[in-house]
Amino acid sequence: MTQPGPPARCPVGPTGDPGWLLTRHADVVAAASDPVTFSSAVSRHLQVPNGLDGEEHARFRPLVDSFFAADRMAALEPLLRPVAAAAVAALPVGVPVDAVEDLGRPYAVRATCTWLGWPDALEPTLLAWMAENHAATASGDPGRTAAVAARFDEIIRSLTEPRRAAGDDAPDDVTSELVRARVEGRALTDEEVVSVLRNWTAGDISSVALCAGVVVRHLAARPEVQRHLRTHRDDAAALDRAVDELLRIEDPFLFNRRVATRDTTIGGARIAAGERVLLAWPSANRDPDRFGDPDAFRPDENAPHNLVYGTGPHVCPGRPLAALELRVVLEELLDATARVEQAPTPDDLECVVLHP
């Protein structure tokens, strides 16, 4: 875990280009809240809406946000519950299970397919892609990473192109709705549709899987947390805050990139126009100047300052969906178990033992 400290000169990306790493809570919030100075347009690939700035971002953000409205999440919850229950029921009891591999990834894929209207038959393809994407990222090979990304776009297009061709006869699901969506009176291009779905899936499936692993591990490792969660099993808002707090303590989202549009100063560091900036969410979320003891479990007290889903105009639009998916699978896990314990061997860092 990177410890909080002053902004430091650091390499950004595989080319070794210079950049700045912001680790303090105040500095990260300041940069994330100033899109004029710190642009999100950092990729050569189209990224809707998170890679857009200003008016262009404002054009797309209401459309994207509409898919995560409260009424839509409420309608989705009863569809997610049997998915979560089945994922939990598939886990063996009394022996170590990997919280990410055995629960997080299968559940995240099935939940995403349920939300988007994708066929169950696609699940093995998505799980295989997740494994290859993880391996490609770990390899540090840009060519391999690019090939994996291109493969995911192919998967998306295999779902969007038939829907666009079918027109009004396309399935009545979220993917078809996005294909038919319009921004300021015009239809989205194929590239824009693929970009949105890539953001919703390629990143979110892995993120939800990792988040589920974090929550389950803390459930097992911290008896006071498990007592809190079981006591508040029927309080959805309290569980949401508790999950967010566990993700603050062990934030799986490493950083977001920005680029300075003009010379500026932040945290005492002088940053020149064109220089890259990394917003280090885990360090900011463990900044003792903001949170005191970063390991203390204080969901109510820390909620206003939690940066798990970012902050500012580019705050994660999919937060309502991710929070719902995580709460539902947590509820099903609590209902199916009397207790959850750490695996007996210290090498099994990802593993827990479920007891009915």
C-alpha positions in Angstrom: 0.0 0.0 0.0 1.5 3.4 -1.0 1.7 5.6 2.1 0.4 9.2 2.0 3.0 11.8 1.4 3.8 14.9 -0.7 3.5 14.7 -4.5 6.6 12.9 -5.9 8.2 12.8 -9.3 7.5 9.4 -10.8 7.5 7.6 -14.1 4.1 7.3 -15.8 3.4 4.4 -18.1 5.8 2.0 -19.8 7.7 4.8 -21.7 9.1 6.3 -18.5 7.6 9.7 -19.3 7.8 12.0 -16.2 4.7 12.7 -14.2 3.4 13.5 -10.8 1.8 11.1 -8.2 -0.7 12.8 -5.9 -1.2 10.8 -2.7 -2.7 13.2 -0.2 -6.5 13.3 0.2 -6.6 17.1 -0.2 -4.5 17.1 -3.3 -6.3 14.3 -5.0 -9.7 16.0 -4.3 -8.4 19.3 -5.6 -7.1 17.8 -8.9 -10.2 15.7 -9.4 -12.5 18.7 -8.8 -10.6 20.9 -11.4 -11.1 19.4 -14.8 -10.1 22.6 -16.5 -6.6 22.3 -15.1 -6.4 18.6 -14.9 -7.9 17.1 -18.1 -9.2 13.5 -18.3 -8.4 13.3 -22.1 -5.3 11.1 -21.5 -5.9 8.2 -23.9 -5.6 7.9 -27.7 -8.8 5.7 -27.5 -12.3 7.1 -27.2 -13.5 6.8 -23.6 -17.1 7.8 -23.1 -17.7 9.6 -20.8 -14.7 9.3 -18.4 -12.1 10.4 -21.0 -14.0 13.5 -22.1 -13.9 17.1 -20.7 -16.0 20.2 -20.6 -19.0 20.4 -22.9 -18.3 17.1 -24.5 -18.4 15.4 -21.2 -21.5 17.3 -20.2 -23.3 16.1 -23.4 -22.8 12.4 -22.6 -22.9 12.3 -18.8 -26.8 12.7 -18.4 -27.4 9.8 -20.8 -24.9 7.6 -19.0 -26.2 8.6 -15.6 -29.8 7.8 -16.7 -28.9 4.1 -16.8 -28.1 4.1 -13.1 -31.1 6.0 -11.8 -32.6 4.9 -8.5 -35.8 3.4 -10.0 -33.8 1.4 -12.5 -31.5 0.0 -9.7 -34.6 -0.9 -7.7 -36.1 -2.8 -10.6 -32.8 -4.6 -11.1 -32.3 -5.8 -7.5 -34.8 -8.7 -7.6 -33.1 -9.9 -10.8 -29.7 -9.8 -9.2 -30.7 -11.6 -6.0 -31.0 -15.1 -7.5 -27.8 -14.6 -9.3 -26.0 -13.8 -6.0 -27.8 -16.6 -4.2 -26.7 -19.1 -6.8 -23.1 -17.9 -6.7 -23.0 -18.2 -3.0 -24.7 -21.7 -3.0 -22.0 -22.9 -5.4 -19.3 -22.4 -2.9 -18.1 -25.3 -0.8 -18.4 -25.0 3.0 -15.8 -25.9 5.6 -12.9 -25.6 3.2 -10.9 -22.6 1.9 -12.5 -20.8 -1.0 -10.9 -17.9 -3.0 -13.0 -14.8 -2.4 -12.2 -13.4 -5.8 -11.8 -16.4 -8.1 -14.6 -18.6 -6.6 -17.1 -15.9 -5.8 -16.2 -12.4 -7.1 -15.5 -13.2 -10.8 -18.4 -15.6 -11.5 -20.8 -13.4 -9.7 -19.6 -10.2 -11.4 -19.9 -11.8 -14.9 -23.4 -13.2 -14.2 -24.6 -9.9 -12.7 -23.3 -7.9 -15.6 -24.9 -10.2 -18.2 -28.2 -10.0 -16.2 -28.1 -6.2 -16.2 -27.2 -5.8 -19.9 -29.3 -8.6 -21.3 -26.4 -10.7 -22.5 -26.8 -14.4 -22.9 -25.7 -16.9 -20.2 -23.7 -18.7 -22.8 -21.3 -15.7 -22.9 -20.1 -16.3 -19.3 -17.2 -18.7 -20.2 -16.0 -16.2 -22.8 -16.0 -13.4 -20.4 -14.3 -15.4 -17.6 -11.6 -16.5 -20.1 -11.1 -12.9 -21.2 -10.8 -11.7 -17.6 -8.0 -14.3 -17.0 -6.2 -13.3 -20.2 -6.6 -9.6 -19.4 -5.1 -10.1 -15.9 -2.2 -12.1 -17.4 -1.6 -9.4 -20.1 -1.6 -6.6 -17.6 0.8 -8.5 -15.3 3.2 -9.1 -18.3 3.7 -5.4 -18.9 3.6 -6.1 -22.7 1.8 -3.3 -24.4 1.2 -5.4 -27.5 -0.4 -8.2 -25.5 -2.6 -5.7 -23.6 -3.7 -4.1 -26.8 -4.6 -7.4 -28.3 -6.7 -8.3 -25.3 -8.5 -5.0 -25.4 -9.2 -5.5 -29.1 -10.6 -8.9 -28.3 -13.0 -7.4 -25.8 -14.2 -4.9 -28.4 -15.0 -7.8 -30.7 -17.1 -9.4 -28.0 -19.0 -6.2 -27.6 -19.6 -5.7 -31.3 -20.9 -9.3 -31.6 -23.7 -8.1 -29.3 -24.3 -4.6 -30.5 -24.2 -5.1 -34.3 -27.1 -7.6 -34.4 -29.2 -5.3 -32.2 -28.5 -2.3 -34.5 -29.4 -4.4 -37.5 -32.7 -5.6 -35.9 -33.9 -2.1 -35.1 -37.2 -2.2 -33.3 -37.1 -6.0 -33.3 -34.0 -6.0 -31.1 -34.3 -7.5 -27.6 -35.8 -5.2 -25.0 -32.7 -4.8 -22.8 -30.1 -2.3 -21.6 -27.8 -3.0 -24.5 -30.5 -2.4 -27.1 -31.5 0.8 -25.3 -28.0 2.1 -25.5 -27.7 1.2 -29.2 -30.9 3.2 -29.8 -29.9 6.1 -27.6 -29.5 9.6 -28.8 -27.4 12.6 -27.6 -28.7 16.0 -28.5 -30.9 14.5 -31.2 -28.3 12.3 -32.9 -27.8 8.6 -32.6 -24.6 7.3 -31.0 -21.9 6.0 -33.3 -20.8 2.4 -33.1 -17.5 3.6 -31.7 -19.4 5.5 -28.9 -21.6 2.6 -28.1 -18.6 0.2 -27.8 -16.8 2.8 -25.7 -19.6 3.1 -23.2 -20.1 -0.7 -23.0 -16.3 -1.2 -22.7 -16.3 1.1 -19.7 -19.4 -0.6 -18.2 -18.0 -4.1 -18.6 -14.3 -4.6 -19.1 -13.5 -2.4 -16.1 -16.5 -3.0 -13.9 -16.5 -6.8 -14.1 -13.0 -6.9 -12.8 -13.7 -4.1 -10.3 -16.7 -5.8 -8.8 -14.9 -9.1 -8.5 -12.0 -7.5 -6.6 -14.4 -5.5 -4.4 -16.3 -8.6 -3.5 -13.0 -10.2 -2.5 -12.0 -7.2 -0.3 -15.4 -7.3 1.5 -15.4 -11.0 2.1 -11.8 -11.1 3.3 -12.5 -8.3 5.8 -15.7 -10.1 6.9 -13.5 -13.1 7.7 -10.5 -11.3 9.2 -12.2 -8.7 11.4 -14.8 -10.1 13.9 -16.0 -6.6 14.8 -16.8 -6.0 11.1 -18.6 -9.3 10.7 -20.7 -8.5 13.9 -21.5 -5.1 12.4 -22.6 -6.5 9.1 -24.7 -9.2 10.6 -26.3 -6.8 13.0 -27.2 -4.5 10.1 -28.3 -7.2 7.7 -31.7 -5.7 7.1 -30.5 -2.1 6.9 -29.5 -1.5 3.2 -28.1 2.0 3.8 -25.9 0.8 6.7 -24.6 -2.1 4.6 -23.8 0.3 1.7 -21.8 2.5 4.0 -20.0 -0.5 5.5 -19.0 -1.8 2.1 -17.8 1.6 1.1 -15.7 1.8 4.3 -14.1 -1.6 3.7 -13.2 -0.5 0.2 -11.7 2.7 1.6 -9.6 0.7 4.0 -8.4 -1.6 1.1 -9.1 0.4 -2.0 -8.8 -1.8 -5.1 -8.8 1.1 -7.5 -5.2 2.2 -7.9 -5.3 5.5 -9.7 -6.8 7.6 -12.5 -4.7 9.6 -15.0 -4.9 13.3 -15.7 -2.8 15.7 -17.8 -2.2 19.3 -16.8 -3.6 21.8 -19.3 -1.6 24.7 -17.9 1.2 25.4 -15.5 -0.1 25.0 -12.0 0.9 24.3 -8.4 -0.7 21.6 -6.2 0.5 20.4 -2.8 3.6 22.6 -3.1 4.7 21.0 -6.4 4.9 23.0 -9.6 3.4 21.1 -12.5 4.0 22.2 -16.0 1.4 22.1 -18.8 1.4 18.8 -20.6 2.8 16.8 -17.6 0.9 13.7 -16.5 -0.7 13.4 -13.1 -1.8 10.2 -11.3 -4.5 10.4 -8.6 -3.6 7.7 -6.1 -7.0 6.7 -4.6 -5.7 4.1 -2.1 -3.2 6.5 -0.6 -5.8 9.4 -0.5 -8.3 7.0 1.2 -5.7 6.2 3.8 -4.5 9.7 4.5 -4.2 10.1 8.3 -4.7 13.8 7.9 -8.2 13.1 6.8 -9.1 9.7 8.4 -6.9 9.5 11.5 -6.2 5.8 11.9 -6.7 4.6 8.3 -7.5 1.0 9.4 -10.2 2.0 11.8 -13.7 0.9 10.7 -15.8 4.0 10.9 -18.4 3.8 8.1 -20.6 6.7 9.2 -17.8 9.1 10.2 -15.7 8.5 7.0 -18.5 8.3 4.4 -18.4 12.0 3.4 -14.7 11.8 2.6 -14.6 8.4 1.0 -13.0 8.4 -2.5 -13.6 4.8 -3.6 -15.7 5.9 -6.6 -13.8 9.1 -7.2 -15.0 12.7 -6.8 -15.7 15.7 -8.9 -17.4 15.8 -12.3 -15.9 12.5 -13.3 -17.1 10.6 -10.2 -17.9 7.0 -11.3 -21.4 7.0 -12.9 -21.7 3.3 -12.2 -21.5 3.7 -8.4 -25.2 2.9 -7.8 -24.8 -0.4 -9.8 -21.6 -1.5 -8.1 -22.9 -0.7 -4.7 -26.1 -2.6 -5.4 -24.2 -5.7 -6.8 -21.9 -5.7 -3.7 -24.7 -5.3 -1.2 -26.8 -8.0 -2.7 -24.1 -10.6 -2.8 -23.1 -9.7 0.8 -26.6 -10.1 2.0 -26.9 -13.5 0.3 -23.5 -14.6 1.9 -24.7 -13.5 5.3 -28.0 -15.3 4.9 -26.2 -18.5 3.9 -23.6 -18.6 6.6 -23.4 -18.6 10.4 -19.8 -17.3 10.3 -17.0 -16.7 7.8 -13.4 -17.3 8.9 -10.0 -16.7 7.5 -8.3 -19.7 5.8 -6.0 -21.5 8.3 -2.8 -21.0 6.3 -1.3 -17.5 5.9 -0.4 -18.2 2.3 -4.0 -18.3 1.3 -4.4 -14.5 1.5 -7.5 -14.5 -0.8 -9.2 -17.5 0.9 -11.9 -17.7 3.5 -13.8 -20.6 5.0 -17.6 -20.5 5.1 -19.6 -22.2 7.9 -23.4 -22.8 7.4 
